[in-house]
Amino acid sequence: MKKNQIILSLLCVLTIFMTACSSDDLTIEEMTLSKSEQDAIVKLVKTNVSIAKNIQITIDSVKLKKIDDAYYLSSYHGDEITTTLLKVENGIDLKYAGISCTSKSCATSDGCVPHKDGKKCTKCPWSADCTKIVTSDALTN
């Protein structure tokens, strides 16, 4: 009887541990982009790019990146990429910084990304198809 209670207790602890450790948050070098912040950014990118292109786009995948000491969320849609600048809050949390850059030609490189000053997009080395989108940086609480 006592052995069954110990096993049951261990299973409960293991279940709680596994539930607490599983997360849809994205991390890079101990920096974390919460799932809710990621979802808000993806929704904003999808809306803004759809309006700019006058067609409904679908985000196929996202990837958290660090380029030249700045953090970004890259959203892949069709043969294009939209890269969004992230700012660091509380030393570990990544948040939307208010600027994204979209390109087809630079979809496979680190060109056409928001400059870390948050004011412009870097140039795509072989094309001028880099589009800047600036919005409020207040997405989530």
Summary of the structure (lengths in Angstrom):
residues: 141
radius of gyration: 19.3
end to end distance: 48.9
largest distance: 73.0
contacts: 399
relative contact order: 0.15
helix: 28%
strand: 35%
